[in-house]
Amino acid sequence: MKRLALLLTVLAAAFAAASCAVLPGEAGESADTTYTVYLVRHAEKQTGDDPSLAGDGLLRADTLADLLSDKDIENIWSSDYRRTRETAAPLAERLGIDVLLYDASDLQSLADEITADGVTVLVVGHSNTTPALAEFLGADPGEPIVEASEYDRLYLIQREGNATRSHDIQRFGAHFEPQ
């Protein structure tokens, strides 16, 4: 009888441990999980309070969707402004996923959530938040984004677990020409 009780206790402990195991792809994965974070500033905008994208911006948003539609992106994040949501929309539509909103004044929380999720994402932000988020993720933010005219910067940040493995800044769409 004691052996049966001991066996049942061991089996119950083994079952409990197995039910708590983290499977690959779940939050809290092992540190060897590799994923990519893509960061962009919103595309060209019209003027006014909370403006929509301008014609050039709509073209750039489509170009971004062309560029990233085969990159296994699982989440798309946008600040809650019309220009950022519209920049994210073509890719979200192609991938059939919803755009998640983040608080642009709390980038550390967004960086923590991206790291915890451990999946490939696109984040659409602003000239001041995009380099700052790159820094929160352990990447070099590069030179400040030129507010008036620079919309073509694309950060590619390779993450392995909680650490940045590599990063690169590329250009896409109509090229920015510093003046």
RAMODA-V265547 format. One line per field, one symbol per residue. ss: DSSP state (@ for helix, = for strand, . for the rest). phi: phi as a letter, one per 40 degrees, with the letter a starting at -180 (. if undefined). burial: # if it has 16 or more other C-alpha atoms within 10 Angstrom, else .. A space follows every 50 residues. Layout:
BEGIN
ss=???
phi=???
burial=???
END
This chain:
BEGIN
ss=.@@@@@@@@@@@@@@@@@@..............========...=..... ..=.@@@@@@@@@@@@@@......=====..@@@@@@@@@@@@@@...== ==....@@@@@@@@@@@...=====...@@@@@@@@.............. ..========..=========........
phi=.ccccccccccccccccccccccdgcdgdccccbabbbbacdcdbcchcf ccccdccccccccccdcbcbbfcbbbbaccbdccccccdccdcccgbccc cbcccbccccdccdcccgbcbbbbbbcccccccdcdcgbccgcdccdcab bbcbcbbcbbgcbccaaabbbagdccbcb
burial=.............................#...############..... .##...#########...#...#.##################..#...#. ##.#..##.##..##.###########.#############...#....# ############.#..#.#...#......
END
